[in-house]
Amino acid sequence: MRNGPAVRRRKLGAELRRQRELTGLTSLEAARAVGWHQSKVSRIETGSSGVKPADVALLLDAYGVSDPELRALLGALCGAGSADAEGARRGWWYAYRDRLPPAYLDFISLESEASRLRTLETTVVPGLLQTPAYARAVTRAALHDPPPEQVEELVRVRLARQSVLEGDRPLELCAVLDEAVLRHEVGGPEVMAGQLRHLMKTGSQGHVRLHVLPFSQSGHIGITGPFVIFSFPRIADLDVVVLDHLTSSLYLERKEDLRAYGAAFATLRAHALSHENSLDFIAGINDGA
């Protein structure tokens, strides 16, 4: 269990090590190929030190890795943004690097580069699906007497995050929502009604799947609390589970943790309503409000 930045460095290092081993090079031979000391390659591969995008590019060149998607993904894990329009859109968060907590920035960067996201929510609508009014109400409730300008900046960040659901290759989002998420009148009846309508609209997109876990099935929620599973293109070993707490986030990366949370999500989804029935369920709550 590590903090966010360490997880990202470690996973980047593990993939760079795998690419080196595929070429048959030792760490000493790789270091000589790029003009470094062996210790630098070792520190990068173990995740004990950060690495610059240019250094990642040097190693990938030495390993003969020409796949542009793989190079872009590994570059993103060390903070590099792609030069194309898609990369620029997904690297928007870099402008906030001096104004947001490092753990939140790391969460956003993982979210920006993931290809699939699975999440269980038990109290609030996932950030990627929130309306501005709902996001504003949640932000005010989460902070102690926040200044208005802080609230507005955090809301702008939350809404900007939603760009991952747009474009030619949007993030695939699958969310299991406890019925309580839909019943809590966050921000009041009008705000909640608008949020429910937004869920129905967003849920009509092919890459967004919603599954409501009714109160009648709530016993299954005891498997675990809220969590997010990030999956990345091409490399299953880069998957990360994130558990949010009041003052911090925990990042789980062990294979046994990934298997456990993957199985928990599959179980919860199986007990939840289908996507189509979930949209009808949300519509019924909204009509009855």
C-alpha angles and dihedrals in degrees: 000000000000140000118268102264092047091052092052093048092047094050092046090050092049092053092046089052090050091051091049092050091050088060092050093240123142118225088254092053091047091051092051091048091060098032099251138124115263090241091066092056090047093051091050093048094049092046092236092129137029123255132213121236090242090056091051089051091051092052093046090050090051090050093049094242106160101157103121094206093052092046091049092049094049090044090053091053090062093045101268119138124216115250094226126089093261092052092047090052093049093044094059091113092068089082089063096052094111096045106046131064113268092239091055092047090051091050090051093048092051090048091049094055100036120107095203135024127192118188141176115205124185104173114018139029112266112265093243090061101042125117118227092254093048092046090051092051093047092049093051091049093049096051129060109246094323120196112254093243091055091051092050094049092050090048090051089052092049092050092045089055088064090071087088087074091060136067134050094306106033124182113269106235125193115178130184108202124194110226088245089070088064096042100051107096096220108187093001135289097302094049091047093048090053090048093052091050089050091052090053092049095046091044089061089070114097095231095054118075122183125193120185118209103209122217087252088068097037093115088079091061088078089078089084145327127257116314143161127220116202118200124189132208119268098355119075092182090069092068114126132193116211124198115193121214132178095265104017148009127241121214118206120197108159114118092236090054091049091049092048095050093041089054092045091053092048090051093049092047091050091055093044127084119273117263093257093047090046091057089050089048092052090048090052092053091048093049091050095049 
